[in-house]
Amino acid sequence: MFSISFRMAAVLLGLLLAAPVLQVSSGPVRVARNATVPLVLWHGMGDSCCNPFSMGALKKIIEEEIPGIYVLSLMIGKNVVEDEENGFLLDVNTQVSMVCRQLAQDPKLQGGFNAMGFSQGAQFLRAVAQRCPSPPMRTLISVGGQHQGVYGLPRCLGETSKICNIIREVLSRAAYSDLVQKHLVQAQYWHDPLNDLYRKYSLFLADINQERAVNETYKKNLQQLEKFVMVKFLRDTVVDPVDSEWFGFLKAGQAKETETLQESVLYKEDRLGLAAMDKAGKLVFLSADGDHLQFPEGWFHKNLLPFLR
C-alpha cells in the first residue's frame, strides 16, 4: 500500500510544480515619466517579496521608470523566510484574506491600484479582485498565472510515458485529500480533468472559477477591472498545460487535448463574466518567447509598463 508523510508529499509536489524565480534580463536605458496609479505585486512560488535578484529588482525598475509611484510588494508573513515558506504551506484562502486586510488598511491604495502577479501570485490576485473589491483593483496583469490550474509534471520524461501517468494519478489522489488540500498550496490549484474530485474538493481554484456554483458577487467584482492582461510564456517548461496562462485548459475527460478560454463552458456560459469582459475589450492576451517568468527587460517595458501608467 502506498503511503507518504504529509511533509514528504508537500516537498514532492512542491518540487514537481516549482516555478523558477522571476528573471528579468537587462535592457535599454529607461525614460522617466510621471507617477500614476499605485501598484501591488505578488510573487510566485519559491520567491519572496524582496528578493534583490527578482521582485526587488523589478520593483526598482518600475520605480525608476515611473518616479513617485507607490509599489507594494506583498510579504505573506512576518519576514521573507515566512513569506517564501507560506508560498508552499499556507492555505491560499488564508493568504488572500491576509492580503485583503492589508490592502484595505493601506491609505495609499484607497483611491485604487493596479496589480501584477507572477505565476501562482497572479491567480491569488485574481481572487483578491473577486472577493475584495475595496479598495478597487483597476488593472490586473497576470504574468504566467495558472488560471485554470495545472495537471502535469514539469520536465517529466514525456506526457505519454507510463511513469508520468502513474505519478500524475498518485498526485491527483493525494492532492484532494483533506490534509493536503488544507496545507499544501499547489494542491489547491491541481486541476484533474478526468474525474470529479477537483470540483468537489478543491478548496481554492474550483471556488474562484465558479466550478460548483455561480457566485454573482465574484462575477460582478471581476468585471469592475478596466483591463485583465494575461501573459503566456511560449517556451514554458513549468506550467502544464501552458494554455492555463491564457485561461485555457484540457478538455473535460481529456489528458492531452486542450481548449481555449473561448471554447470553454466557463466562457460560453459566462460563469465568471470573462465573455462580457472580452467583448468589452477588457481582456488582453500577450505572449513572451521564453521559459516560465523569463523575459528581457525591454519586453517588459514595451508590453507591460504601458498598463501601469
SULMO-V629687 format. One record per pair of residues at least 24 apart in sequence whose ideal C-beta (glycine too) atoms are under 10 Angstrom apart, sorted by the first residue. I is the first residue (numbers start at 1). J is the second residue. D is the distance in whole Angstrom. If there is no record, write none. Layout:
# SULMO-V629687
I	J	D
I	J	D
This chain:
# SULMO-V629687
2	170	7
2	173	9
2	174	9
4	170	9
4	174	7
4	180	10
6	89	10
6	174	9
6	177	9
6	179	6
6	180	7
6	182	10
6	183	7
6	184	8
7	89	9
7	183	10
7	184	10
9	170	10
9	171	9
9	174	6
9	175	9
9	177	9
9	179	9
9	180	6
9	183	9
9	184	7
9	187	9
10	88	6
10	89	6
10	180	8
10	183	7
10	184	5
10	185	9
10	186	9
10	187	9
11	88	9
11	184	10
12	167	9
12	170	9
12	171	8
12	174	9
12	184	10
13	88	9
13	171	6
13	174	7
13	175	7
13	180	8
13	184	6
13	185	9
13	186	5
13	187	6
13	190	8
14	45	7
14	46	8
14	87	9
14	88	5
14	89	9
14	184	7
14	185	8
14	186	6
14	187	10
15	46	10
15	154	9
15	186	10
16	150	10
16	152	9
16	153	6
16	154	7
16	155	9
16	156	8
16	167	8
16	168	10
16	171	7
16	186	8
17	45	7
17	46	10
17	88	10
17	119	10
17	120	9
17	146	9
17	150	6
17	152	9
17	153	8
17	154	7
17	171	9
17	184	10
17	185	9
17	186	5
17	187	9
17	189	9
17	190	8
17	238	8
17	239	9
17	240	9
18	44	9
18	45	6
18	46	5
18	87	10
18	88	9
18	119	10
18	154	8
18	186	8
18	238	8
19	44	5
19	45	5
19	46	6
19	47	8
19	87	10
19	118	8
19	119	5
19	120	8
19	121	10
19	144	7
19	146	9
19	154	8
19	186	10
19	236	9
19	237	10
19	238	5
19	239	8
19	291	10
19	292	5
19	293	6
20	44	9
20	45	10
20	46	8
20	47	9
20	54	10
20	119	9
20	154	10
20	237	9
20	238	7
20	291	7
20	292	6
20	293	6
20	294	7
21	45	9
21	46	6
21	47	5
21	48	9
21	51	7
21	53	7
21	54	5
21	55	9
21	118	9
21	119	10
21	292	10
21	293	7
21	294	10
22	46	10
22	47	6
22	51	8
22	53	9
22	54	4
22	55	7
22	57	8
22	58	7
22	118	5
22	119	8
22	121	10
22	143	8
22	144	9
22	292	9
22	293	5
22	294	8
22	295	9
23	53	8
23	54	7
23	57	9
23	290	9
23	291	9
23	292	9
23	293	6
23	294	5
23	295	8
23	296	10
24	53	9
24	54	8
24	55	10
24	57	6
24	58	6
24	61	7
24	293	9
24	294	8
24	295	7
24	296	8
24	297	5
24	298	10
24	299	9
24	300	6
25	290	9
25	294	8
25	295	8
25	296	5
25	297	6
25	298	9
25	299	9
25	300	10
26	57	10
26	61	10
26	296	8
26	297	6
26	298	9
27	61	9
27	295	10
27	296	5
27	297	3
27	298	4
27	299	8
27	300	8
27	301	6
27	302	9
28	296	9
28	297	8
28	298	6
28	301	7
28	302	10
30	61	7
30	62	10
30	64	6
30	65	5
30	66	9
30	297	9
30	301	7
30	305	9
31	65	8
31	301	9
32	64	7
32	65	7
32	66	8
32	67	5
32	68	10
33	65	7
33	66	6
33	67	8
33	68	10
33	69	10
33	305	9
33	309	7
34	66	7
34	67	7
34	68	7
34	69	9
34	309	8
35	63	9
35	66	5
35	67	6
35	68	3
35	69	4
35	70	8
35	308	10
35	309	9
36	66	7
36	68	9
36	69	7
36	114	8
36	138	10
36	308	7
36	309	5
37	66	9
37	69	8
37	70	9
37	109	10
37	111	8
37	112	6
37	113	6
37	114	5
37	138	6
37	139	8
37	307	10
37	308	7
37	309	8
38	69	7
38	70	4
38	71	7
38	72	7
38	103	10
38	106	8
38	108	6
38	109	5
38	110	10
38	111	8
38	112	8
38	113	4
38	114	7
38	115	10
38	135	9
38	138	10
38	308	10
39	63	9
39	66	8
39	69	6
39	70	7
39	71	5
39	72	7
39	73	9
39	109	10
39	113	7
39	114	5
39	115	7
39	116	6
39	139	9
39	141	9
39	307	10
39	308	6
40	70	9
40	71	8
40	72	5
40	73	8
40	74	7
40	99	8
40	102	9
40	103	7
40	106	9
40	109	7
40	113	5
40	114	7
40	115	5
40	116	7
40	117	9
40	125	7
40	128	8
40	135	10
40	137	8
40	140	10
41	71	7
41	72	7
41	73	4
41	74	6
41	114	10
41	115	8
41	116	5
41	117	8
41	118	8
41	121	8
41	125	9
41	141	10
41	143	10
42	72	10
42	73	8
42	74	5
42	76	8
42	87	10
42	95	9
42	96	10
42	99	7
42	115	7
42	116	8
42	117	4
42	118	7
42	119	9
42	120	9
42	121	3
42	122	7
42	123	9
42	124	6
42	125	5
42	128	8
42	145	10
43	73	7
43	74	7
43	75	9
43	76	9
43	83	8
43	84	9
43	87	7
43	117	8
43	118	6
43	119	8
43	120	9
43	121	5
43	124	10
43	293	10
44	87	7
44	117	8
44	118	4
44	119	3
44	120	6
44	121	5
44	122	8
44	124	10
44	143	8
44	144	7
44	145	9
44	146	10
44	238	10
44	292	9
44	293	6
45	84	9
45	87	5
45	88	7
45	118	9
45	119	6
45	120	5
45	121	8
45	185	7
45	186	7
45	238	10
46	84	7
46	87	7
46	88	8
46	119	9
46	120	10
47	80	10
47	83	9
47	84	7
47	87	7
47	118	7
47	119	8
47	120	10
47	121	8
47	293	9
48	73	9
48	74	10
48	75	7
48	76	9
48	77	9
48	79	9
48	80	4
48	81	8
48	82	9
48	83	4
48	84	5
48	85	9
48	86	10
48	87	8
49	73	4
49	74	6
49	75	4
49	76	8
49	77	9
49	79	10
49	80	7
49	83	6
49	84	9
50	75	7
50	79	10
50	80	6
50	83	8
51	80	8
51	83	10
51	84	9
54	118	8
54	293	8
55	83	10
55	118	8
55	121	9
56	80	10
57	297	9
58	116	9
58	118	9
58	143	10
58	297	9
58	300	8
61	297	7
61	300	7
61	301	8
61	305	9
62	116	9
62	300	9
62	304	9
62	305	8
62	308	7
65	297	10
65	300	9
65	301	7
65	305	6
65	308	8
65	309	9
66	305	8
66	308	7
66	309	7
69	114	10
69	308	8
69	309	9
70	106	9
70	108	5
70	109	8
70	113	8
71	113	10
71	114	10
71	116	9
71	308	9
72	99	10
72	102	8
72	103	8
72	106	7
72	108	8
72	109	7
72	113	8
72	115	10
73	116	10
74	98	9
74	99	6
74	102	7
74	103	9
74	115	10
74	117	9
74	121	8
74	124	9
74	125	9
74	128	10
75	99	10
75	102	9
76	102	9
76	121	9
76	124	9
86	185	8
87	119	10
87	120	7
87	121	8
87	124	10
87	185	6
87	186	9
88	183	9
88	184	7
88	185	6
88	186	7
89	183	6
89	184	7
89	185	7
89	186	10
90	183	8
90	184	10
90	185	7
91	181	9
91	182	6
91	183	7
91	184	9
91	185	8
91	188	8
91	203	7
91	204	8
92	120	8
92	123	9
92	124	6
92	127	7
92	181	10
92	184	10
92	185	6
92	186	10
92	187	10
92	188	5
92	189	8
92	203	7
92	204	4
92	205	8
92	207	10
92	208	9
93	124	10
93	127	8
93	131	9
93	182	10
93	188	8
93	203	7
93	204	6
93	207	8
93	208	9
94	182	10
95	120	10
95	121	10
95	124	6
95	127	9
95	128	10
95	185	8
95	204	9
96	123	10
96	124	6
96	125	9
96	126	10
96	127	5
96	128	6
96	130	9
96	131	6
96	132	8
96	204	8
96	208	9
97	127	10
97	128	10
97	131	8
97	132	8
99	124	7
99	125	8
99	127	9
99	128	6
99	131	10
99	132	8
100	127	9
100	128	6
100	131	7
100	132	4
100	133	10
100	134	9
100	135	10
101	132	9
103	128	7
103	132	7
103	134	9
103	135	6
103	137	9
104	132	7
104	134	7
104	135	7
105	135	10
106	135	8
107	135	10
108	135	10
109	134	10
109	135	5
109	136	9
109	137	9
110	134	8
110	135	5
110	136	9
111	135	7
111	136	8
111	138	10
112	136	5
112	137	7
112	138	5
112	139	10
112	226	9
113	137	6
113	138	7
113	139	9
114	138	5
114	139	5
114	140	8
114	141	7
114	225	10
114	226	9
114	227	9
114	229	10
114	307	7
114	308	6
114	309	9
115	139	7
115	140	5
115	141	7
115	142	9
115	225	9
116	140	8
116	141	4
116	142	8
116	143	7
116	229	9
116	231	10
116	304	7
116	307	9
116	308	8
117	141	7
117	142	6
117	143	7
117	144	9
117	145	6
118	142	9
118	143	5
118	144	6
118	145	8
118	231	9
118	292	10
118	293	6
119	143	7
119	144	5
119	145	6
119	146	7
119	233	10
119	238	8
119	239	8
119	245	9
119	292	7
119	293	6
120	144	9
120	145	7
120	146	7
120	149	10
120	150	9
120	185	7
120	186	8
120	188	9
120	189	7
120	239	10
121	145	7
122	146	8
122	147	7
122	229	10
122	230	8
122	231	9
122	245	9
123	147	6
123	148	9
123	149	8
123	188	10
123	189	7
123	204	8
123	205	7
123	208	8
123	209	9
123	244	9
124	185	9
124	189	9
124	204	9
124	208	9
126	208	7
126	209	9
126	218	10
126	222	7
126	225	9
126	228	8
126	230	10
126	247	10
126	272	9
127	204	7
127	205	9
127	207	8
127	208	5
127	209	10
127	218	9
127	222	10
128	208	10
128	221	10
129	208	10
129	218	9
129	221	6
129	222	6
129	223	10
129	224	8
129	225	6
129	228	8
130	207	9
130	208	6
130	209	10
130	210	9
130	215	8
130	217	8
130	218	4
130	219	8
130	220	9
130	221	5
130	222	5
130	223	10
130	224	10
130	225	10
130	272	8
130	273	10
131	207	9
131	208	8
131	215	9
131	217	8
131	218	7
131	221	7
131	222	10
132	221	8
133	217	9
133	220	8
133	221	5
133	222	9
133	224	6
134	221	10
136	221	9
136	224	6
136	225	9
136	226	10
137	221	9
137	222	9
137	224	8
137	225	6
137	226	9
137	228	10
138	224	9
138	225	7
138	226	5
138	227	8
138	307	9
138	308	10
139	225	7
139	226	5
139	227	4
139	228	8
139	229	7
139	282	9
139	284	9
139	307	5
139	308	8
140	222	9
140	225	6
140	226	9
140	227	7
140	228	5
140	229	7
140	230	9
140	282	10
140	307	9
141	227	8
141	228	8
141	229	4
141	230	8
141	231	7
141	284	9
141	286	9
141	303	10
141	304	6
141	307	6
141	308	8
142	228	7
142	229	7
142	230	5
142	231	6
142	232	9
142	245	7
142	246	9
142	247	9
142	284	10
142	286	10
143	229	9
143	230	9
143	231	5
143	232	10
143	233	9
143	245	9
143	286	9
143	288	8
143	292	10
143	293	7
143	295	8
143	300	9
143	304	8
144	230	9
144	231	6
144	232	7
144	233	6
144	236	7
144	238	8
144	239	7
144	242	9
144	244	9
144	245	6
144	288	8
144	290	10
144	291	10
144	292	6
144	293	5
144	294	9
144	295	9
145	189	10
145	230	7
145	231	8
145	232	10
145	239	9
145	244	8
145	245	6
145	246	10
145	247	9
146	186	10
146	189	6
146	190	10
146	191	8
146	205	9
146	238	9
146	239	5
146	240	9
146	241	9
146	242	9
146	243	10
146	244	4
146	245	7
146	247	10
146	249	9
147	189	9
147	205	9
147	208	9
147	209	8
147	228	10
147	230	7
147	243	10
147	244	6
147	245	7
147	246	8
147	247	5
147	248	9
147	249	9
147	261	9
147	266	10
147	272	10
147	274	10
148	189	9
148	191	6
148	193	9
148	205	8
148	209	7
148	241	8
148	243	8
148	244	4
148	245	9
148	246	9
148	247	6
148	248	7
148	249	4
148	250	8
148	258	10
148	259	10
148	261	8
148	264	8
148	266	8
149	186	9
149	188	9
149	189	4
149	190	6
149	191	3
149	192	9
149	193	10
149	198	8
149	202	8
149	204	9
149	205	5
149	206	9
149	209	8
149	239	10
149	241	10
149	244	6
149	249	7
149	250	10
150	186	8
150	189	7
150	190	6
150	191	7
150	205	10
150	238	9
150	239	6
150	240	6
150	241	8
150	242	10
150	244	6
150	249	9
151	175	10
151	189	10
151	190	7
151	191	5
151	192	6
151	193	6
151	194	9
151	198	9
151	240	7
151	241	7
151	244	9
151	249	8
151	250	6
151	255	8
152	190	10
152	191	10
152	238	9
152	239	8
152	240	3
152	241	6
152	242	9
152	244	10
152	250	9
152	255	9
153	240	7
154	236	9
154	237	6
154	238	5
154	239	8
154	240	6
154	292	8
155	237	6
155	238	8
155	240	10
156	237	10
156	240	8
159	240	8
159	241	9
159	255	8
159	256	7
160	255	10
160	256	8
164	255	10
165	255	8
168	192	8
168	194	9
168	240	10
168	255	8
169	194	9
172	197	7
172	198	8
173	197	8
175	201	8
175	202	9
176	200	8
176	201	4
176	202	7
176	203	9
177	201	8
178	203	9
189	244	9
191	241	10
191	244	8
191	249	7
191	250	8
192	250	9
192	255	9
193	241	10
193	249	7
193	250	4
193	251	7
193	252	6
193	253	6
193	254	6
193	255	7
193	257	10
193	258	10
194	250	9
194	252	9
194	253	6
194	254	8
194	255	6
195	253	9
208	272	8
209	247	9
209	249	10
209	266	7
209	271	8
209	272	7
210	266	7
210	269	9
210	270	10
210	271	4
210	272	5
210	273	9
211	265	10
211	266	8
211	271	8
213	271	9
214	269	8
214	270	9
214	271	5
214	272	8
214	273	10
215	271	9
215	272	9
216	273	9
218	271	9
218	272	7
218	273	8
219	270	8
219	271	7
219	272	6
219	273	4
219	274	9
219	276	9
220	273	7
221	273	9
222	272	6
222	273	5
222	274	8
222	276	10
222	277	7
222	282	10
223	270	10
223	272	9
223	273	4
223	274	9
223	276	6
223	277	6
223	280	8
223	282	8
224	273	10
224	277	10
224	282	10
225	273	9
225	277	7
225	282	6
225	283	9
226	277	10
226	280	10
226	282	7
226	307	9
227	277	9
227	281	9
227	282	6
227	283	8
227	284	6
227	307	6
228	273	10
228	274	8
228	277	6
228	278	9
228	282	6
228	283	5
228	284	7
228	285	10
229	282	9
229	283	8
229	284	4
229	285	8
229	286	6
229	303	9
229	304	7
229	306	10
229	307	6
230	261	9
230	283	7
230	284	7
230	285	6
230	286	7
230	287	10
231	284	9
231	285	8
231	286	5
231	287	7
231	288	6
231	293	9
231	295	8
231	299	10
231	300	10
231	303	8
231	304	8
232	285	7
232	286	7
232	287	5
232	288	7
233	287	8
233	288	5
233	289	8
233	290	6
233	291	6
233	292	5
233	293	7
233	294	7
233	295	8
234	287	5
234	288	7
234	289	5
234	290	7
234	291	9
235	288	9
235	289	7
235	290	6
235	291	5
235	292	9
235	294	8
236	288	9
236	290	8
236	291	6
236	292	5
236	293	9
236	294	9
237	291	6
237	292	7
238	291	7
238	292	4
238	293	8
239	292	6
239	293	10
242	292	9
245	285	9
245	286	10
245	287	9
245	288	10
245	292	9
246	283	9
246	285	5
246	286	9
246	287	9
247	272	9
247	274	7
247	283	8
247	285	9
260	285	10
261	285	9
